[in-house]
Amino acid sequence: MFEALSERLQGVFKTLRGQGVLGEAQVDAALREIRLALLEADVHFRVTKELVERVRARAMGQEILKSLTPDQAVLRIVRDEMVEVLGGAEPRALAFASQLPSVILMTGLQGSGKTTTTAKLGRWLKGRGRHPLLVSTDVQRPAAREQLKAIGAQAGVAVFHPELAAPGELLRQALAEARAVGHDTLIVDSAGRLHIDDALMAELAEQRRIAEPAEVLYVADALTGQDAVKSAAEFHAKVGITGIVLTKLDGDSRGGAALSAASVTGQPVKFAGTGEKVDAFEPFDPARMVGRLLGMGDVLGLIERAEETVDREQAEAFARKLRRAEFTLEDYRDQIKQLRKMGPLDQVLSMIPGVSGAMKSVDVERGEQELRRTVAIIDSMTPRERADPSVMNGSRRKRIARGSGTGVEDVNRLLKQFAQARKLMKGGASAMKRLAARMPQFR
């Protein structure tokens, strides 16, 4: 998502690069392009206007440091202002009540991904040591309650699923269940509608009065367009939201409208859904999001994702094998699987500073296919073949190709690449040993 916006913004800074002076003409030209980029991405016109005006005031009023080029100066200003639009430099943590259970009321229109987001949030909280309970109070759509029960089970989170009753009564029963069993958090999947109406708002107001929630989160569909801004503003005015969850950020929409919701309501974006799976959910960090939009990467996000998905012991064992140049095809396959656990290849690459621009010439889908093909080929080998590729003969290669659904040439290419990698690592290991012998501190 935001690929078009990111490309346009990075293009603006590229045109400024190499200019020795940042004058009024250069600022005007850059801001004109930035304004167009934001509007084309469906960012609300008022949000766009205010952001551009603040950037102009800072760009024209500051003394450009000698160490900065004009593109770096404008980039820094645009980054700071976009971070403010999204809620500030520091990510906003969830609030919890002093008296248990803490209630989180999920609100939003039907189809925004509210039920799935409820389960994702429950899973995320459980992974951080809390003991959440989920409940649906959507009596208009019994299927929604069944959906939460199914997704909650998939996420490994307890779901309270009593007999059908009025929304207020369902909530009271859920509160009693949470207190009785010892759940410290109750996440309420409230009813949604295709549009905002008085009945929905009255129902939400009653649930807020009963539960006294620590958080009221509005779930905004990034594919909705300007309706997301209008709906968020109305929910905030009539119910009082405390934060926003952006869903479907892995889509290909322009998405600016959903981001505008934070500025229009004055409430921060707290979480983002980045895919359909229950683990595709993360706290929203404005600075990191803007950094990725502007091609600055997200190194911290990459590290956190690696820490969550990579097996530390396996990684350390692989590092030792690399140092001794003893890694096998099985190790190679395991590392590819660890990489794929971190998410789609394009998402991982976009977190590396400077890579997003280079990615335009890279066929990411072909890269994903190559990784899948490599794993399939290695899986089709026997343990002996993985440990010692030198035993490979023609008949073995044909068998592996048939088993993996590839060609013999694919098997040959993989074996050649692996042999080159091992040779390189052996050379590196020998060089390190020679260096260690010469330098006492490395002995």
C-alpha positions as CSV (number, residue, x, y, z in Angstrom):
1,M,0.0,0.0,0.0
2,F,1.0,3.7,-0.5
3,E,3.4,2.6,-3.2
4,A,2.2,5.4,-5.5
5,L,2.4,8.0,-2.8
6,S,5.9,6.8,-1.8
7,E,7.1,6.9,-5.3
8,R,5.8,10.5,-5.9
9,L,7.2,11.8,-2.7
10,Q,10.6,10.3,-3.3
11,G,10.5,11.8,-6.8
12,V,10.1,15.3,-5.3
13,F,13.2,14.9,-3.2
14,K,15.1,13.5,-6.2
15,T,14.5,16.7,-8.2
16,L,15.8,18.8,-5.3
17,R,19.0,16.7,-5.1
18,G,22.1,18.5,-6.3
19,Q,20.8,22.0,-6.0
20,G,23.1,24.2,-3.9
21,V,20.4,26.6,-2.6
22,L,16.9,26.1,-1.3
23,G,15.1,29.2,-2.5
24,E,11.4,30.2,-2.7
25,A,11.1,28.9,-6.3
26,Q,12.5,25.5,-5.3
27,V,10.2,25.3,-2.2
28,D,7.1,26.2,-4.3
29,A,7.9,23.6,-6.9
30,A,8.5,20.9,-4.3
31,L,5.3,21.8,-2.3
32,R,3.2,21.8,-5.5
33,E,4.3,18.2,-6.2
34,I,3.8,17.2,-2.6
35,R,0.3,18.6,-2.6
36,L,-0.6,16.7,-5.7
37,A,0.9,13.5,-4.4
38,L,-1.1,13.7,-1.2
39,L,-4.4,14.6,-2.9
40,E,-4.0,11.8,-5.5
41,A,-3.4,9.4,-2.5
42,D,-6.8,10.5,-1.2
43,V,-5.5,12.4,1.8
44,H,-8.2,14.8,2.9
45,F,-7.9,18.2,1.3
46,R,-7.9,20.1,4.6
47,V,-5.2,17.9,6.0
48,T,-3.2,18.3,2.9
49,K,-3.6,22.1,3.0
50,E,-2.5,22.4,6.6
51,L,0.5,20.1,6.2
52,V,1.7,21.9,3.1
53,E,1.4,25.3,4.8
54,R,3.4,24.1,7.8
55,V,6.1,22.7,5.6
56,R,6.3,26.0,3.7
57,A,6.6,28.1,6.9
58,R,9.4,25.9,8.2
59,A,11.2,25.6,4.9
60,M,11.2,29.3,4.2
61,G,11.9,30.3,7.8
62,Q,14.8,28.1,8.6
63,E,18.5,28.6,7.9
64,I,19.6,25.6,5.9
65,L,22.5,23.8,7.6
66,K,25.7,23.5,5.6
67,S,25.7,19.8,6.2
68,L,22.3,19.3,4.6
69,T,21.5,19.4,0.9
70,P,18.2,21.0,-0.1
71,D,16.5,17.6,-0.6
72,Q,17.6,16.5,2.9
73,A,16.3,19.7,4.5
74,V,12.8,19.4,2.9
75,L,12.7,15.7,3.5
76,R,13.3,16.3,7.2
77,I,10.6,18.9,7.4
78,V,8.1,16.8,5.5
79,R,8.9,13.8,7.6
80,D,8.3,15.7,10.9
81,E,5.0,17.2,9.7
82,M,3.6,13.9,8.4
83,V,4.5,12.2,11.7
84,E,2.5,14.9,13.5
85,V,-0.5,14.3,11.2
86,L,-0.4,10.6,12.1
87,G,-0.4,11.3,15.9
88,G,3.1,12.3,16.9
89,A,6.6,10.9,17.1
90,E,5.9,8.5,19.9
91,P,3.5,5.5,19.3
92,R,0.5,5.6,21.6
93,A,0.2,2.7,23.9
94,L,-3.1,1.1,24.9
95,A,-4.6,2.4,28.1
96,F,-5.7,-0.1,30.7
97,A,-8.1,0.4,33.6
98,S,-6.9,0.1,37.2
99,Q,-9.9,-2.1,38.0
100,L,-10.1,-5.4,36.1
101,P,-11.1,-6.2,33.5
102,S,-10.0,-3.4,31.2
103,V,-12.5,-3.1,28.4
104,I,-11.6,-2.3,24.8
105,L,-14.7,-1.4,22.8
106,M,-14.2,-2.0,19.0
107,T,-16.3,0.2,16.8
108,G,-16.7,0.8,13.0
109,L,-18.8,0.2,10.0
110,Q,-19.8,-3.2,8.7
111,G,-17.1,-4.7,6.4
112,S,-14.2,-2.7,7.9
113,G,-12.6,-5.8,9.3
114,K,-13.7,-5.2,12.9
115,T,-14.4,-8.8,13.9
116,T,-11.0,-10.0,12.5
117,T,-9.3,-7.1,14.1
118,T,-10.8,-8.0,17.5
119,A,-9.3,-11.5,17.3
120,K,-6.0,-10.1,16.1
121,L,-5.8,-7.6,19.0
122,G,-6.6,-10.4,21.4
123,R,-3.8,-12.5,20.0
124,W,-1.4,-9.6,20.2
125,L,-2.3,-8.9,23.8
126,K,-2.0,-12.6,24.7
127,G,1.5,-12.6,23.3
128,R,2.4,-9.8,25.7
129,G,1.4,-11.5,28.8
130,R,-2.3,-10.5,29.1
131,H,-5.3,-12.8,29.5
132,P,-7.9,-11.4,27.1
133,L,-11.5,-12.5,26.5
134,L,-13.4,-11.7,23.3
135,V,-17.2,-11.2,23.0
136,S,-19.4,-10.1,20.2
137,T,-22.5,-7.9,20.9
138,D,-23.7,-7.8,17.3
139,V,-27.2,-9.3,17.6
140,Q,-28.2,-8.0,14.2
141,R,-25.9,-10.5,12.5
142,P,-25.6,-13.8,14.3
143,A,-23.0,-14.8,11.7
144,A,-20.7,-12.1,13.1
145,R,-20.8,-13.9,16.5
146,E,-20.0,-17.2,14.9
147,Q,-17.2,-15.6,12.9
148,L,-15.6,-14.2,16.1
149,K,-15.8,-17.6,17.7
150,A,-14.0,-19.2,14.7
151,I,-11.3,-16.6,14.3
152,G,-10.8,-16.4,18.1
153,A,-10.1,-20.2,18.1
154,Q,-7.7,-19.7,15.2
155,A,-5.9,-16.9,17.2
156,G,-5.8,-19.0,20.3
157,V,-7.9,-16.5,22.4
158,A,-10.9,-17.3,24.6
159,V,-14.3,-16.2,23.2
160,F,-17.4,-15.8,25.4
161,H,-20.3,-17.1,23.3
162,P,-23.5,-17.1,25.4
163,E,-27.1,-17.5,24.3
164,L,-28.4,-14.6,22.2
165,A,-29.6,-11.7,24.2
166,A,-29.8,-7.9,24.0
167,P,-26.4,-6.2,23.4
168,G,-26.4,-4.6,26.9
169,E,-27.2,-8.0,28.5
170,L,-24.5,-9.8,26.5
171,L,-22.0,-7.2,27.6
172,R,-23.0,-7.6,31.3
173,Q,-22.7,-11.3,31.1
174,A,-19.2,-11.0,29.5
175,L,-18.0,-8.7,32.2
176,A,-19.2,-11.1,34.8
177,E,-17.5,-14.0,33.0
178,A,-14.2,-12.1,32.8
179,R,-14.3,-11.3,36.5
180,A,-15.2,-14.8,37.5
181,V,-12.5,-16.5,35.3
182,G,-9.8,-13.9,35.9
183,H,-9.5,-12.3,32.4
184,D,-7.7,-9.0,32.7
185,T,-9.0,-7.6,29.4
186,L,-12.3,-7.8,27.7
187,I,-12.4,-6.9,23.9
188,V,-15.9,-6.2,22.7
189,D,-16.7,-6.6,19.0
190,S,-19.7,-4.2,18.8
191,A,-22.3,-4.1,16.0
192,G,-21.6,-2.4,12.7
193,R,-23.8,-1.1,10.0
194,L,-23.4,-0.2,6.3
195,H,-24.0,3.4,7.3
196,I,-24.2,5.4,10.5
197,D,-27.7,5.6,12.1
198,D,-29.2,6.7,15.4
199,A,-29.9,3.2,16.5
200,L,-26.3,2.2,16.2
201,M,-25.0,5.2,18.1
202,A,-27.6,4.7,20.9
203,E,-26.5,1.0,21.2
204,L,-22.8,2.0,21.3
205,A,-23.5,4.8,23.9
206,E,-25.3,2.3,26.1
207,Q,-22.4,-0.2,25.9
208,R,-19.9,2.6,26.7
209,R,-22.0,3.5,29.8
210,I,-22.2,-0.2,31.0
211,A,-18.5,-1.1,30.4
212,E,-16.7,2.2,31.0
213,P,-14.0,1.1,28.5
214,A,-10.4,2.1,28.8
215,E,-10.3,2.3,25.0
216,V,-12.8,2.9,22.3
217,L,-11.1,2.0,19.0
218,Y,-12.5,2.9,15.6
219,V,-11.6,0.3,12.9
220,A,-11.0,2.1,9.6
221,D,-10.9,0.3,6.3
222,A,-8.0,1.7,4.2
223,L,-9.9,0.8,1.0
224,T,-12.9,3.0,1.9
225,G,-11.7,6.4,0.7
226,Q,-13.1,9.6,2.0
227,D,-16.0,7.8,3.8
228,A,-13.4,6.7,6.3
229,V,-12.8,10.3,7.3
230,K,-16.4,11.2,7.6
231,S,-17.3,8.0,9.5
232,A,-14.4,8.4,11.9
233,A,-15.4,12.0,12.6
234,E,-19.1,11.0,13.3
235,F,-18.1,8.1,15.6
236,H,-15.8,10.4,17.5
237,A,-18.5,13.1,17.9
238,K,-21.2,10.8,19.0
239,V,-19.4,8.0,20.9
240,G,-15.9,9.4,21.6
241,I,-13.2,7.3,20.2
242,T,-9.7,7.1,21.8
243,G,-7.8,5.6,18.9
244,I,-7.9,4.2,15.3
245,V,-7.0,0.8,13.9
246,L,-6.2,0.8,10.2
247,T,-7.0,-2.4,8.3
248,K,-6.1,-3.8,4.9
249,L,-2.8,-1.9,4.7
250,D,-1.6,-4.7,2.5
251,G,-4.0,-3.6,-0.2
252,D,-3.3,-1.6,-3.3
253,S,-5.6,1.4,-2.6
254,R,-4.4,5.0,-2.3
255,G,-5.2,4.8,1.5
256,G,-4.6,8.5,2.3
257,A,-8.2,8.9,3.5
258,A,-7.7,6.4,6.3
259,L,-4.6,8.2,7.4
260,S,-6.5,11.5,7.4
261,A,-8.8,10.1,10.0
262,A,-6.2,10.7,12.7
263,S,-5.9,14.4,11.9
264,V,-9.6,14.9,11.5
265,T,-10.5,13.3,14.8
266,G,-7.4,14.3,16.8
267,Q,-7.0,10.7,17.9
268,P,-3.9,8.6,17.1
269,V,-3.6,5.5,14.9
270,K,-2.7,2.8,17.4
271,F,-2.6,-0.4,15.3
272,A,-2.5,-1.5,11.7
273,G,-3.6,-4.7,10.1
274,T,-1.1,-5.7,7.4
275,G,-2.7,-8.9,6.0
276,E,-5.4,-11.5,6.4
277,K,-3.6,-13.8,8.8
278,V,-4.2,-13.4,12.6
279,D,-0.5,-12.5,13.1
280,A,-0.6,-9.8,10.5
281,F,-1.1,-7.1,13.1
282,E,1.2,-4.6,14.6
283,P,1.3,-1.4,16.7
284,F,1.3,1.7,14.5
285,D,4.4,3.8,14.7
286,P,4.0,7.1,12.8
287,A,7.7,7.7,12.5
288,R,8.3,4.3,11.0
289,M,5.4,4.5,8.6
290,V,6.5,7.9,7.3
291,G,10.1,6.6,7.1
292,R,8.9,3.8,4.8
293,L,6.8,6.2,2.8
294,L,9.7,8.5,2.2
295,G,12.1,5.7,1.3
296,M,14.0,5.9,4.6
297,G,13.2,2.3,5.6
298,D,12.3,0.9,9.0
299,V,15.3,-0.8,10.5
300,L,13.7,-1.0,14.0
301,G,10.6,-2.6,12.6
302,L,12.7,-5.1,10.7
303,I,14.6,-6.0,13.8
304,E,11.4,-6.5,15.8
305,R,9.9,-8.7,13.1
306,A,13.0,-10.8,13.1
307,E,13.0,-11.2,16.8
308,E,9.4,-12.3,16.8
309,T,9.8,-14.9,14.0
310,V,13.4,-16.1,13.9
311,D,14.4,-19.0,16.2
312,R,17.3,-17.6,18.1
313,E,19.0,-20.9,18.9
314,Q,18.7,-22.0,15.2
315,A,20.1,-18.7,14.1
316,E,23.1,-18.9,16.4
317,A,23.8,-22.5,15.3
318,F,23.7,-21.4,11.7
319,A,26.1,-18.5,12.5
320,R,28.6,-21.0,14.0
321,K,28.3,-23.2,10.9
322,L,28.9,-20.2,8.7
323,R,32.0,-19.3,10.6
324,R,33.3,-22.8,10.1
325,A,32.0,-23.1,6.5
326,E,30.0,-26.2,7.5
327,F,26.5,-25.2,6.6
328,T,24.5,-27.7,4.5
329,L,21.6,-27.5,2.1
330,E,19.3,-28.3,5.0
331,D,20.6,-25.2,6.8
332,Y,20.1,-23.2,3.7
333,R,16.5,-24.3,3.4
334,D,15.8,-23.6,7.1
335,Q,17.1,-20.0,6.7
336,I,14.8,-19.4,3.7
337,K,11.9,-20.6,5.8
338,Q,12.8,-18.3,8.6
339,L,13.0,-15.4,6.1
340,R,9.5,-16.2,4.7
341,K,8.1,-16.2,8.3
342,M,8.9,-12.5,8.4
343,G,6.3,-11.7,5.8
344,P,6.0,-11.1,2.1
345,L,9.4,-10.3,0.5
346,D,8.3,-6.8,-0.7
347,Q,7.3,-5.9,2.9
348,V,10.6,-7.0,4.3
349,L,12.6,-5.3,1.6
350,S,10.7,-2.0,2.0
351,M,12.0,-1.9,5.6
352,I,15.6,-1.7,4.5
353,P,16.8,1.9,3.9
354,G,17.4,2.8,0.3
355,V,16.0,-0.5,-1.0
356,S,12.4,0.7,-1.8
357,G,13.6,2.8,-4.8
358,A,15.7,-0.1,-6.1
359,M,12.8,-2.5,-5.8
360,K,11.1,-0.9,-8.8
361,S,13.4,-2.9,-11.1
362,V,13.0,-6.1,-9.0
363,D,10.3,-8.7,-9.8
364,V,9.3,-9.5,-6.2
365,E,6.8,-12.1,-7.3
366,R,9.5,-13.9,-9.2
367,G,11.7,-13.7,-6.2
368,E,9.0,-15.3,-4.0
369,Q,8.6,-18.1,-6.7
370,E,12.4,-18.7,-6.6
371,L,12.3,-19.1,-2.9
372,R,9.4,-21.6,-3.0
373,R,11.1,-23.5,-5.8
374,T,14.4,-23.7,-3.8
375,V,12.6,-25.1,-0.7
376,A,10.7,-27.6,-2.9
377,I,14.0,-28.8,-4.5
378,I,15.8,-29.3,-1.1
379,D,12.7,-31.0,0.4
380,S,12.8,-33.5,-2.4
381,M,16.4,-34.6,-1.5
382,T,17.3,-37.3,0.9
383,P,19.1,-36.4,4.2
384,R,22.4,-37.6,2.8
385,E,22.0,-35.5,-0.3
386,R,21.3,-32.4,1.7
387,A,24.3,-33.0,3.9
388,D,26.7,-33.9,1.1
389,P,25.7,-32.6,-2.4
390,S,28.8,-34.2,-3.9
391,V,26.9,-37.6,-4.1
392,M,24.6,-36.1,-6.7
393,N,24.6,-37.9,-10.0
394,G,22.4,-37.7,-13.0
395,S,19.7,-40.1,-11.8
396,R,19.5,-38.4,-8.4
397,R,19.1,-35.0,-10.0
398,K,16.3,-36.3,-12.3
399,R,14.5,-37.8,-9.3
400,I,14.7,-34.5,-7.3
401,A,13.4,-32.5,-10.3
402,R,10.4,-34.8,-10.7
403,G,9.7,-34.7,-6.9
404,S,9.8,-30.9,-6.7
405,G,8.0,-30.3,-10.0
406,T,11.0,-28.5,-11.5
407,G,13.5,-29.1,-14.2
408,V,17.0,-30.7,-13.9
409,E,18.4,-27.3,-14.9
410,D,16.8,-25.8,-11.8
411,V,18.4,-28.4,-9.6
412,N,21.8,-27.9,-11.3
413,R,21.5,-24.1,-10.8
414,L,20.7,-24.4,-7.1
415,L,23.6,-26.8,-6.5
416,K,26.0,-24.5,-8.4
417,Q,24.9,-21.5,-6.4
418,F,25.2,-23.4,-3.1
419,A,28.7,-24.6,-4.1
420,Q,29.8,-21.0,-4.8
421,A,28.3,-19.8,-1.5
422,R,30.3,-22.5,0.4
423,K,33.5,-21.6,-1.4
424,L,33.0,-18.0,-0.6
425,M,32.4,-18.8,3.1
426,K,35.4,-21.0,3.3
427,G,37.5,-18.2,1.9
428,G,36.1,-15.8,4.4
429,A,36.6,-18.2,7.3
430,S,40.3,-18.7,6.3
431,A,40.8,-15.0,6.1
432,M,39.3,-14.5,9.6
433,K,41.6,-17.2,11.0
434,R,44.7,-15.5,9.5
435,L,43.6,-12.2,10.9
436,A,43.1,-13.7,14.3
437,A,46.5,-15.3,14.3
438,R,48.1,-11.9,13.6
439,M,46.1,-10.0,16.2
440,P,46.3,-11.2,19.8
441,Q,43.1,-9.6,20.9
442,F,41.2,-12.0,18.5
443,R,42.9,-15.2,19.9
